[in-house]
């Protein structure tokens, strides 16, 4: 339930109904009603919630799922664990022995369709199953994907602490908020990434599992690994143990990019500098690179190096230079004029330094662009997002125009080969 709904996944791949119960009496009560609904009685199995979590971690979720909470020490936490492995779109019914209105309300708020108190009665089960089936068959609240090109971009800091992760989280949020595009934010700082933290999320193990087992990566894996921020934005990140080195040839990252491209309209990669050095293939399909920098001497040196590198290794990507944390007063280490002169190009966007707003955004667990909508910081980030969206549309139009010219050129060559008709 953490992953965004994917309209491309067919319901035919799922079982219509599965129940995980803790005792025989519950199983005996459910089986005849399941038969009435046209479901297989063999899908009522023993094991309770723990078995449901274990099985659904490796198998597709059913359309309707009943789980028994009778053996759960902490039902709410256990339901949250179920949500991490349960596919979006599944309608979940819980049953248990705890008669507590507060628990019922908390379970409903967590996304459960209904909570049935034991002992289970036939009419109670019929009503619950009929309602669950109606909910599953109801039209899903997603917008059909528009015919527009996928925007794949990376955000990287010229130096550590430049604020690239802050900019990446804001841009990913803005793509959904400003242009109504579905976006996935991929944080490739496996040990110390902060994108999930900045958005008040638990990162999960999805990215770590992908690196350890690249062969597992597919659409279903991605749906389960992504953590949803809202209807339009999902995040894939990790907090790998410090004593666990990153041993990968980069194939996992390439496969993740391909799966995200298939399921989302935008990919925002929060790209640490060391990952660029180790895995240069990460930039081969990018439309844009946002290079975030502070205006310092060391940052100028590294901007020169990165600008030259991207020109050679990712010529298809437009590089947008963003000066971040620019103070409104005081004596800077370098003036903007001197900085631009040293790197031999202009800064595209300036994001002013607003410590109070940054602290507020961190406390609220919101991206800076959301927390500072009316502030100068928010305005700069909105302008940057608009530039990226506009650039992706322009690239698509240019590609279509070039394709048209290429076709016309071929037709012209064909006519030349035919030559002029002979005179009678």
C-alpha positions in Angstrom: 0.0 0.0 0.0 3.1 2.3 0.1 3.7 2.1 -3.6 1.6 4.2 -6.1 -1.2 2.5 -7.9 -0.1 1.1 -11.2 -2.9 0.9 -13.8 -0.8 -1.2 -16.1 -0.7 -4.2 -13.7 -3.4 -6.7 -14.7 -5.8 -7.9 -12.0 -5.9 -11.2 -13.8 -2.4 -12.0 -12.3 -3.8 -11.9 -8.8 -5.9 -14.4 -6.8 -9.4 -13.1 -6.3 -9.3 -13.9 -2.6 -7.0 -15.2 0.1 -7.6 -15.5 3.8 -4.9 -16.1 6.5 -6.5 -17.2 9.8 -5.3 -18.3 13.2 -7.7 -21.1 14.1 -9.9 -23.8 12.5 -13.2 -22.3 13.6 -12.5 -19.1 11.7 -11.4 -21.2 8.6 -14.6 -23.3 8.8 -16.8 -20.2 9.0 -15.1 -18.5 6.0 -14.8 -21.4 3.5 -18.6 -21.9 2.7 -19.0 -18.1 2.2 -16.0 -18.0 0.0 -17.6 -20.8 -2.1 -20.8 -18.7 -2.4 -18.7 -15.8 -3.7 -17.1 -18.0 -6.3 -13.8 -18.2 -4.6 -11.7 -21.3 -3.9 -12.0 -22.7 -0.3 -8.3 -23.8 -0.6 -7.3 -20.1 -0.4 -8.4 -20.1 3.3 -5.1 -21.1 5.0 -3.7 -21.2 8.5 -1.0 -18.8 9.7 -2.6 -15.5 10.5 -1.0 -12.1 9.9 2.6 -13.3 10.1 2.1 -15.9 7.4 0.4 -13.2 5.2 3.4 -10.9 5.5 5.9 -13.7 4.7 3.9 -15.0 1.7 3.0 -11.6 0.2 6.7 -10.6 0.3 7.4 -13.1 -2.5 4.0 -13.5 -4.2 1.4 -11.2 -5.9 -1.3 -9.9 -3.5 -4.9 -11.0 -4.0 -7.8 -8.7 -5.0 -9.4 -9.3 -1.5 -7.3 -10.2 1.5 -8.5 -11.3 4.9 -6.0 -11.4 7.8 -6.5 -12.6 11.3 -5.0 -10.3 14.0 -5.8 -12.7 16.9 -2.2 -13.6 17.5 -0.8 -10.1 16.9 0.8 -8.4 19.9 0.6 -5.0 18.3 -2.0 -5.0 15.6 -1.3 -1.5 14.2 2.4 -2.1 13.8 1.8 -5.5 12.2 -0.7 -3.9 9.8 2.0 -1.4 8.8 4.3 -4.3 8.1 1.7 -5.9 5.9 1.3 -2.6 4.0 5.0 -2.7 3.1 4.5 -6.0 1.1 0.9 -5.6 0.0 0.3 -4.3 -3.5 -1.8 -1.2 -4.0 -5.4 -1.9 -5.0 -5.8 -4.9 -2.7 -8.8 -4.6 -0.4 -7.9 -5.8 3.1 -10.3 -7.1 5.8 -9.1 -7.8 9.3 -10.6 -10.0 12.0 -9.7 -10.5 15.6 -10.8 -10.9 19.2 -10.2 -7.4 20.5 -13.4 -5.5 21.0 -12.1 -1.9 21.1 -13.6 1.1 19.2 -10.3 2.9 19.3 -8.5 -0.1 17.6 -11.3 -0.2 15.0 -10.9 3.4 14.2 -7.1 3.2 14.0 -7.3 0.2 11.7 -9.8 1.9 9.3 -7.5 5.0 9.3 -4.6 2.8 8.3 -6.4 1.7 5.2 -8.2 -1.5 6.3 -11.6 -1.9 4.6 -13.3 -3.5 7.6 -12.7 -5.2 11.0 -14.7 -8.2 11.9 -15.0 -9.3 15.5 -14.8 -13.0 16.3 -16.7 -15.4 16.4 -17.4 -14.9 12.7 -21.0 -15.2 11.4 -22.2 -16.0 7.8 -24.2 -12.7 7.3 -21.3 -10.7 8.7 -18.9 -12.3 6.2 -21.2 -12.0 3.2 -21.6 -8.3 3.8 -17.9 -7.8 4.3 -16.9 -9.8 1.2 -19.6 -8.2 -1.0 -18.5 -4.7 0.1 -14.8 -5.6 -0.5 -15.5 -6.9 -4.0 -17.4 -3.8 -4.9 -14.6 -1.6 -3.7 -12.0 -3.5 -5.7 -14.2 -3.4 -8.9 -14.9 0.3 -8.5 -13.1 2.7 -10.9 -9.6 3.5 -9.5 -8.7 7.1 -8.9 -5.8 7.5 -11.3 -5.4 9.7 -14.3 -4.5 8.0 -17.6 -0.9 8.7 -18.5 -0.6 11.5 -21.0 1.4 11.1 -24.2 4.4 13.1 -23.2 8.1 12.2 -23.0 9.7 10.8 -19.9 11.8 13.3 -18.0 14.9 11.7 -16.5 17.2 14.0 -14.6 19.9 14.0 -12.0 20.7 16.4 -9.2 24.3 16.5 -8.1 26.3 18.8 -5.8 29.6 20.2 -6.9 30.7 19.9 -3.3 29.4 18.0 -0.2 26.8 20.1 1.6 25.8 22.2 -1.4 22.2 21.2 -0.8 21.6 18.9 -3.8 19.3 16.6 -1.8 17.2 19.5 -0.8 16.8 20.6 -4.4 16.1 17.1 -5.6 13.3 16.5 -3.1 11.8 19.8 -4.0 11.9 19.2 -7.7 10.4 15.8 -7.4 7.5 17.2 -5.3 7.0 20.1 -7.8 6.7 17.9 -10.8 3.6 16.3 -9.2 2.3 19.5 -7.7 3.1 21.9 -10.6 2.7 19.8 -13.7 0.7 16.8 -12.4 3.3 14.3 -13.4 4.0 11.1 -11.5 7.5 11.2 -10.2 10.0 8.8 -8.6 12.8 10.1 -6.5 15.8 7.8 -6.5 18.3 8.5 -3.7 21.6 6.8 -4.6 23.4 7.7 -1.4 22.8 4.3 0.0 24.4 4.8 3.4 23.7 8.5 4.2 20.9 9.6 1.9 18.5 12.2 3.4 15.6 12.4 0.9 13.3 10.0 2.9 14.3 11.8 6.1 13.5 15.2 4.6 10.0 13.9 3.5 9.3 12.4 6.9 9.5 8.8 5.7 11.1 5.5 6.6 13.3 4.5 3.7 12.7 0.8 3.9 15.0 -1.9 2.4 14.0 -1.7 -1.2 17.1 0.0 -2.6 19.5 -2.3 -0.6 17.6 -5.4 -1.8 17.8 -4.2 -5.4 21.6 -3.8 -5.1 22.1 -7.2 -3.5 19.7 -9.0 -5.9 19.5 -7.2 -9.3 17.8 -10.2 -10.9 14.7 -9.5 -8.7 14.1 -6.1 -10.1 10.9 -5.8 -12.1 7.7 -3.8 -12.0 6.3 -5.7 -9.0 9.5 -5.4 -7.0 9.5 -1.6 -7.7 5.9 -1.2 -6.6 6.7 -2.8 -3.2 10.1 -1.1 -2.8 8.9 2.5 -3.4 7.6 4.5 -0.5 4.7 6.8 -1.4 4.8 10.5 -0.4 1.5 11.4 -2.0 -0.5 10.4 -5.0 2.1 11.6 -7.5 5.4 11.1 -5.7 7.3 8.0 -4.5 10.8 7.6 -3.1 13.3 4.8 -3.3 16.2 5.2 -0.8 18.1 3.3 1.9 20.0 3.6 5.2 22.5 0.8 4.7 24.6 -0.1 7.7 27.9 1.8 7.8 29.8 -1.5 8.0 28.1 -2.8 4.8 30.2 -1.7 1.8 28.5 -1.0 -1.5 29.5 -3.8 -3.9 27.8 -3.5 -7.2 28.7 -3.3 -10.9 25.8 -0.7 -11.3 23.5 -3.1 -13.2 20.9 -2.7 -10.4 20.8 1.1 -10.9 20.3 0.7 -14.7 17.5 -1.7 -14.2 15.8 0.5 -11.7 16.0 3.4 -14.1 14.3 1.3 -16.8 11.5 0.1 -14.4 10.9 3.7 -13.2 10.8 4.9 -16.8 8.0 2.4 -17.5 5.9 3.3 -14.5 6.4 7.1 -14.0 6.6 10.2 -16.0 9.6 11.7 -14.2 12.7 10.2 -12.7 14.7 12.4 -10.3 18.1 10.9 -9.3 19.8 12.3 -6.3 23.3 11.5 -7.5 26.3 11.7 -5.1 29.6 12.7 -6.6 31.3 9.4 -5.8 28.6 7.5 -7.6 29.3 9.4 -10.8 32.9 8.4 -10.5 32.1 4.7 -9.9 29.2 4.4 -12.3 29.4 6.9 -15.2 26.7 4.9 -17.1 24.1 6.4 -14.8 24.0 9.6 -16.9 23.8 8.1 -20.4 19.9 8.4 -20.6 19.5 11.7 -18.7 17.6 14.7 -20.3 19.0 17.2 -17.8 21.5 17.6 -15.0 21.1 20.1 -12.2 24.5 20.9 -10.8 24.0 22.5 -7.4 26.9 24.6 -6.1 27.9 27.2 -3.5 29.8 30.2 -4.6 33.2 29.3 -3.2 36.7 28.8 -4.7 36.6 25.0 -4.1 33.2 24.8 -5.7 34.4 26.8 -8.7 37.2 24.3 -9.3 34.9 21.3 -9.1 32.2 23.0 -11.3 34.8 23.4 -14.0 35.7 19.7 -13.8 32.1 18.5 -13.8 31.0 20.8 -16.6 33.8 19.4 -18.8 33.0 15.9 -17.8 29.3 16.1 -18.6 30.1 17.8 -22.0 32.2 14.7 -22.9 30.2 11.9 -21.3 26.6 13.1 -21.4 26.4 15.5 -24.4 22.7 14.8 -24.7 21.9 16.2 -21.3 21.4 20.0 -20.7 23.4 21.1 -17.6 21.6 23.7 -15.4 23.8 25.4 -12.9 22.1 26.4 -9.6 23.8 28.5 -6.9 22.3 27.4 -3.6 22.5 28.9 -0.1 23.4 32.3 -1.4 23.4 34.8 1.5 21.6 38.1 1.1 24.3 40.0 3.0 27.9 39.7 4.2 31.1 39.4 2.4 31.2 36.2 0.2 34.3 34.2 -0.4 33.8 34.9 -4.1 31.5 37.3 -5.9 29.0 35.9 -8.4 30.9 37.8 -11.2 34.2 36.3 -10.3 32.7 32.8 -9.9 31.1 33.0 -13.3 34.2 34.3 -14.9 36.3 31.4 -13.4 33.9 28.7 -14.7 33.3 30.6 -18.0 29.5 30.4 -17.9 26.6 32.0 -16.2 24.7 30.7 -13.2 21.2 29.8 -14.3 19.3 30.0 -11.0 20.1 31.5 -7.6 18.4 30.0 -4.5 18.8 32.4 -1.5 19.8 31.1 1.9 16.9 31.1 4.3 18.0 29.2 7.5 14.6 29.8 9.3 12.6 28.3 6.4 15.0 25.4 6.0 14.6 24.6 9.8 10.9 24.8 9.5 10.8 22.5 6.5 12.9 19.9 8.3 10.6 20.0 11.4 7.5 19.6 9.3 9.0 16.8 7.1 8.2 18.8 4.0 10.3 19.6 0.9 11.6 23.2 0.9 9.5 24.1 -2.1 6.3 23.2 -0.3 7.3 24.8 3.1 8.3 28.0 1.3 5.8 28.5 -1.4 5.5 32.2 -1.1 9.2 32.8 -0.1 12.0 33.7 -2.5 13.4 30.2 -2.0 10.2 28.6 -3.2 9.9 31.0 -6.1 13.4 30.1 -7.3 12.7 26.3 -7.0 9.4 26.7 -8.9 11.2 28.6 -11.7 13.8 25.8 -11.9 11.1 23.1 -12.1 9.3 25.1 -14.8 12.6 25.3 -16.8 13.1 21.5 -16.6 9.6 20.7 -17.7 9.8 23.2 -20.5 13.1 21.8 -21.6 11.8 18.3 -21.8 8.9 19.4 -23.9 11.2 21.3 -26.2 13.5 18.3 -26.6 10.5 16.2 -27.6 9.3 18.7 -30.1 12.9 19.0 -31.5 13.2 15.2 -31.7 9.9 15.0 -33.6 11.0 17.8 -35.9 14.3 16.2 -36.7 12.6 12.9 -37.3 10.3 14.6 -39.8 13.3 16.3 -41.5 15.1 13.0 -41.7 12.1 11.4 -43.3 11.7 14.2 -45.8 15.4 14.0 -46.6 15.1 10.3 -47.3 12.2 10.9 -49.6 14.2 13.6 -51.4 17.1 11.2 -51.9 14.7 8.6 -53.2 13.3 11.0 -55.8 16.8 11.9 -56.9 17.6 8.3 -57.4 14.5 7.9 -59.6 15.6 10.8 -61.8 13.6 12.8 -64.2 11.1 11.0 -66.4 12.2 10.5 -70.0 10.7 12.7 -72.7 8.5 11.1 -75.2 
